Amino acid sequence: MNNNKKLIIVVIGFFCFAIFLVSAYFGYDSLSSVYSKKNISNKTDKSENVKIQNGDSTKESARVMAKDFVVYDEDINEVKLSDYKGTPVVLNFWAS
């Protein structure tokens, strides 16, 4: 009798997990069409506070410029993001 209860619990758990996976699949499928890359890029282009470089007129190659900001290095020298325009920059923000 005890083994039957364990088996029933395992089977019910399996079916609940299978239902969760199926609903996650269909939820992802429906949401991915809503939030597709094309829809996000159209919303970004219409934003008022986003500056886009006009290097190419296609929406696929439009780049969003980062806002200029100032930080200080270990010697208390001022460093601006605009000083590195045209070169790749990797920003690593972290706190201890």
C-alpha positions in Angstrom: 0.0 0.0 0.0 2.9 2.4 0.9 4.6 1.7 -2.5 1.3 2.5 -4.4 1.1 5.9 -2.7 4.7 6.7 -3.6 4.0 5.6 -7.2 0.9 7.8 -7.4 2.8 10.8 -6.0 5.6 10.3 -8.6 3.1 10.0 -11.5 1.2 13.1 -10.4 4.5 15.0 -10.1 5.5 13.8 -13.5 2.3 15.0 -15.1 2.4 18.4 -13.3 6.0 18.8 -14.6 4.9 17.8 -18.1 2.0 20.3 -18.0 4.4 23.0 -16.8 6.8 22.3 -19.7 4.0 22.4 -22.3 2.6 25.7 -20.9 6.1 27.2 -20.8 6.7 26.2 -24.4 3.4 27.7 -25.7 3.9 30.8 -23.5 7.4 31.4 -24.8 6.2 30.8 -28.4 3.4 33.4 -28.0 5.5 36.0 -26.2 8.5 35.7 -28.6 6.2 36.8 -31.5 5.1 39.8 -29.4 8.6 40.8 -28.4 10.4 39.9 -31.5 13.6 41.8 -32.5 11.7 43.7 -35.2 9.1 45.0 -32.7 11.7 46.1 -30.2 13.8 47.9 -32.8 10.7 49.8 -34.0 10.0 50.9 -30.4 13.6 51.9 -29.9 13.6 54.0 -33.1 10.6 56.0 -31.9 12.0 56.8 -28.5 12.6 60.5 -27.9 15.6 60.2 -25.6 17.6 57.7 -27.7 20.1 59.1 -30.2 20.8 57.0 -33.3 23.8 57.3 -35.5 22.9 57.6 -39.2 25.8 55.6 -40.6 23.3 53.4 -42.5 19.6 54.0 -43.1 18.5 50.4 -42.4 17.0 49.7 -39.0 19.1 46.5 -38.6 22.4 48.5 -38.6 21.3 51.5 -36.5 23.4 51.9 -33.4 22.4 53.5 -30.1 24.9 55.9 -28.7 25.6 55.7 -25.0 25.2 58.8 -22.8 28.5 60.5 -22.0 29.5 60.2 -18.4 32.6 61.0 -16.3 34.4 58.7 -13.8 37.6 59.0 -11.9 40.5 56.6 -12.1 42.7 55.5 -9.2 44.9 58.7 -9.5 41.7 60.9 -9.3 42.0 61.8 -13.0 38.8 62.6 -14.8 37.9 60.1 -17.6 35.1 60.7 -20.0 33.4 58.1 -22.2 33.6 60.5 -25.1 37.4 60.4 -24.9 37.2 56.9 -26.3 34.9 57.5 -29.2 35.6 55.2 -32.1 37.4 52.6 -30.0 35.8 49.6 -28.3 35.2 50.1 -24.6 34.4 47.4 -22.0 32.7 48.7 -18.9 32.9 46.6 -15.8 30.6 47.9 -13.0 30.7 46.0 -9.8 30.7 46.6 -6.1 32.3 44.8 -3.2 
